[in-house]
């Protein structure tokens, strides 16, 4: 089990102006950030494209690509040189050759699983991944409820790839980050709990402290 987890702010922006507001709000305290990209096909939501995004130099950027055809985004993602790119297992494309090209460019690779996806059904992809994102919310939107039953996928994933980094996305907040951490996640992506906060930096600090706490949450 993980002893603590890294809180990673999530950005879901419908316009460049909105993205820049997120940058301004998070740049003072965030070191690692997940940027969500939606193409309107894999999920009904549409965000700005990865082509429109400038990554601040002090950020370690992860791209969570909610897109129907990962291969069509490969060249633009390699040009951006993020820390990590996460594609969904449910797209239908073979992600392993895509992972190989990203690795050749020094970019880490991740696979995301929606609630209905069983880890054993994508065993080879998990073996090839640096990161597995367990999605316990609703695709393309923030503010949903966390389905904590999805934490039961952790031992199944670890059996396939014991060294993989485990990330959680969906509904994480002060009421559940301790439980998510104890389930074995080392990365917890947080959306609305930060984006709707009057003082995101203070909430980020409290969430980080909460992942370190021991005992039963009361």
LINCOR-V953037 format. One record per backbone hydrogen bond with DSSP energy under -0.5 kcal/mol. CO is the residue of the C=O (numbers start at 1). NH is the residue of the N-H. Records with the same first field share a line. If there is no record, write none. Layout:
CO=NH ; NH
//
This chain:
5=7
6=8 ; 188
7=9
8=190
9=34
10=12
11=36
13=48
15=19
16=20
17=21
18=22
19=23
20=24
21=25
22=26
23=27
26=29 ; 30
31=60
32=9
33=35 ; 62
34=11 ; 36
35=64
37=66
38=47
45=40
49=52
50=53
53=55
54=56
56=59
59=61
60=33
61=83 ; 84
62=35 ; 64
63=65 ; 86
64=37 ; 66
65=67 ; 88
66=39
69=72
70=73 ; 74
71=74
73=77
74=78
75=79
76=80
77=81 ; 82
83=108
84=63
85=87 ; 110
86=65
87=112
88=91
89=92
93=95
94=98
95=99
96=100
97=101
98=102
99=103
100=104
101=105
102=105 ; 107
103=106
108=85
109=130 ; 131
110=87
111=133
112=89
113=135
114=117
116=118
118=121
119=122
120=123
122=126
123=127
124=128
125=129
126=129
130=165
131=111
132=134 ; 167
133=113 ; 135
134=136 ; 169
136=147
138=141
146=148
147=150
148=151
149=152
150=153
151=154
153=157
154=158
155=159
156=160
157=161
161=164
165=132 ; 167
166=186 ; 187
167=134
168=189
169=136 ; 137
173=176 ; 177
176=180
177=181
178=182
179=183
180=185
181=2 ; 184
186=6
187=168 ; 189
188=8
189=170
190=10
191=194 ; 195
192=196
194=197
199=203
200=204
201=205
202=206
203=207
204=208
205=209
206=210
207=211
208=212
209=212 ; 213
210=213
//
